[in-house]
Amino acid sequence: MRSLSLLLLATLPVVAASQQQPHHKPAAQPQVLAPGYSALEFPAPAPGTYDLPPLGKAANGALLDSTGAAVSLHDLYDGKTIVLSFIYTSCPDVNGCPLASFVLGQVQKRLEKDELTASQVRLVSVSFDPANDSPDIMADYGKHFRRGDIDWRFLTAESETSLSPILDNYDQAVIRDRGPDGKALSTMSHILRVYLIDADKRIRNIYSPSYLHPDILYADIRTVMQGDES
């Protein structure tokens, strides 16, 4: 299976406290970006030259679109090749939710140059923070990423209760962070997962930060579509 090595955060030598000058702040550790932010280090496989066997059915669920209208995932999936990401808009981890939205944005640019593929693809970003990510917030977030006529939907849920079974069905673990006093913080701990779903509502690939790259994702989209046509 194709894979990219997960880049680890660089570490700087630790200077003993007694050697630090009082007026100097400790140097911040540099942030190492996930592979999806840079050029792929090897040629992406040609679409259709490999297989992506189904991994199971993609679950349904009730959500709200960015206008506040009720929608179901299966209605959105119907007849389309789907790229689904679970995010929250205030995520501070550059290699978390921002990575997913960045990569989908790069895929969007490729779709702009390929109208036939674009007409059969839908990008879907679902917030797992409905308490803070209202439909209006998702609409505003989407304005920063959506381009032209590419079909990219930004969704949220009515409540955490209604969202919970969807996250469970997609094995998307999310935990609200809490401070020392036990009070909920604005941040959430989660493992980034992005899903490729075919026109028959079957999951065909799941991407982690080390593997999520626009070149790979776009090749996988076209591979799945070619398989559906044969």
C-alpha positions, 0 to 999 in steps of 0.5 A: 500500500502506498504510504507517506512517512509521518513527519515528526515535530522537530525538537530543539536542544534543551538549554539548562535553565541556569544557562538561559538569560532572563531577558531571553524567551525560550526558542519556539519549536518549529512546526513541521508541516504534514506532507500534504502541504508540499510537493509529493516526493514521488510521482503519484500513481496513474489513475486506473493502474491500481485498485481501491477495494471497498472498505464498507458502506458509508453511513447516513446521518442527519445534518444541517447545510450552511443555510440551516436546511436539513440534509442527509448524507446519503442524499448528498452522496447519491450518484456522486464520488465524495470526499468527506472530511470531519473538521472544526473551524477553530482547530489550532493544529496546522496538521489537523483540520486546516490540513484537510481543508487545504488539501481539499482546496488543492483538489478543488483547483484540479477539478476546475481544470477537469470539468468532466470529473468535477461534475461527478465529484462533491466535496463535503466538510462536516463540523464535529463542533455543532455548539460553536460551528453554526450554519452561519459559521460554516457558511463563512468558513466555506467562503475562504475555500470554495471557488467557482462552481465546484461543489463543496458543501460545509455542514454542521449538526443540530446538536452533539447528540444528533452528531454522535452516531455519525461520528461513531459510524465513521469511527471518528473519535472526538474528545472535548479538551478540558482545563485543570478545573474540569471546564470544557475548553474551545479545543478538541482532541481528534484524529484527522480522517478524510474519506473517499466514497464512491457513487454506490456509497462505499468507502474506498479509502481513508486518509490520515495526516501522513497520507493525505496529499492532493496528488494522491487523493486526486489520483484515487478519485479518478481511479474510483470513477474509472472503476465505476464506469467499467 
